[in-house]
Amino acid sequence: MTAPKPPTTTTTAVSAPGKVLLAGGYLVLDRAHTGLVFGLSARIHVIVQDSHTDAAEGEGREAKKAVMVVKSPQFVDAEWRYETSVLEGGRGMEVRQLE
């Protein structure tokens, strides 16, 4: 019997001036196609990694939620957590900051 392989982590690093598209399509021209964009007054450097959560956990509406963790090296131990979910019928995204 072979031991199961550990999950692989996909890491993507990007740098962008002024605006960052976190989720959705690049050409969001129709309300049927949504995206989550952050606008900034400075350049941003981002590293995105897959999380290792159990895909089977949560059913129905809960299964569409994800937690986004933002860490900044500019601040000591800075971390912000946001829960993101797709609105019913794909009408958009909801982002809520967690305590």
C-alpha positions in Angstrom: 0.0 0.0 0.0 1.4 3.4 -1.0 1.2 6.4 1.4 -1.0 9.2 0.1 0.9 12.1 -1.4 0.7 15.4 0.6 -1.3 18.1 -1.2 0.8 20.4 -3.4 0.7 24.1 -2.9 0.5 26.4 -5.8 2.2 29.8 -5.2 1.8 32.9 -7.4 3.7 36.1 -6.9 2.7 39.3 -8.6 3.5 43.0 -8.4 1.2 45.7 -9.7 0.8 49.5 -9.7 -2.5 50.9 -8.4 -5.0 48.2 -9.0 -5.2 44.5 -8.2 -7.8 42.0 -9.5 -8.1 39.3 -6.8 -10.9 37.2 -8.3 -12.9 37.1 -11.4 -12.2 37.6 -15.1 -9.9 40.3 -16.5 -12.5 41.7 -18.8 -15.5 42.2 -16.5 -17.8 44.1 -18.9 -21.1 42.6 -18.1 -22.8 42.4 -14.7 -23.2 38.6 -15.2 -19.4 38.4 -14.9 -18.0 39.6 -11.6 -14.6 40.4 -10.2 -13.0 41.7 -7.0 -10.6 44.6 -7.5 -8.7 46.6 -5.0 -7.4 50.1 -5.9 -4.3 51.5 -4.2 -2.3 54.7 -4.2 1.0 52.7 -4.3 2.6 49.6 -5.9 1.5 46.3 -4.3 3.4 43.0 -4.1 1.3 39.9 -3.5 2.0 36.2 -2.9 -1.0 34.0 -3.2 -1.0 30.4 -2.0 -3.6 27.6 -2.0 -5.1 26.8 1.4 -5.3 23.2 2.6 -8.9 23.0 3.7 -11.1 20.0 3.3 -13.2 20.5 0.2 -15.8 18.2 1.6 -16.3 20.3 4.7 -19.4 22.5 4.5 -22.5 21.9 2.4 -24.6 24.1 0.2 -24.0 27.8 0.8 -21.2 27.3 3.2 -19.2 25.4 0.6 -19.0 28.5 -1.6 -17.3 30.6 1.2 -13.5 31.0 1.4 -11.3 32.8 3.9 -8.7 35.3 2.5 -5.8 36.1 4.8 -3.8 39.3 4.2 -0.4 39.7 5.9 1.8 42.8 5.6 5.5 42.9 6.3 5.2 46.6 6.8 3.5 46.1 10.2 4.7 43.7 13.0 2.5 40.6 13.1 -0.1 42.3 10.9 -2.8 40.0 9.6 -6.3 40.7 8.3 -8.9 37.9 7.6 -11.8 38.2 5.2 -14.6 35.8 4.5 -15.5 35.8 0.8 -18.6 34.3 -0.8 -20.3 34.3 -4.1 -23.8 35.8 -4.0 -26.8 33.7 -4.9 -27.1 33.3 -8.7 -23.6 34.5 -9.2 -24.7 38.2 -8.8 -21.5 39.3 -7.3 -19.2 38.7 -4.3 -19.5 39.5 -0.6 -16.4 40.3 1.4 -16.7 40.5 5.2 -13.8 41.3 7.6 -13.5 38.7 10.3 -12.5 39.6 13.9 
